[in-house]
């Protein structure tokens, strides 16, 4: 998968599975094809770099929510 190449939905989910514990779980568990297609329509193609940044952001948000809930 080329770094600047637009990912297909299948490639996006595959990358998310590879990064499941790094925020990819959000894509695996919550994104169906229609969410992916809507995102691409609104914000442009998803590249590997963009996807990895999305996963990182989601993981950061999960950590923040856990800290607020459990006082970590």
Secondary structure, 3 states (H helix, E strand, C coil): CCCCCECCHHHHHHHHHHCHHHCHHHHHHHCCHHHHHHHHHHHCCCEHHHHHHHHHHHHHHHHHHHHHHHCC
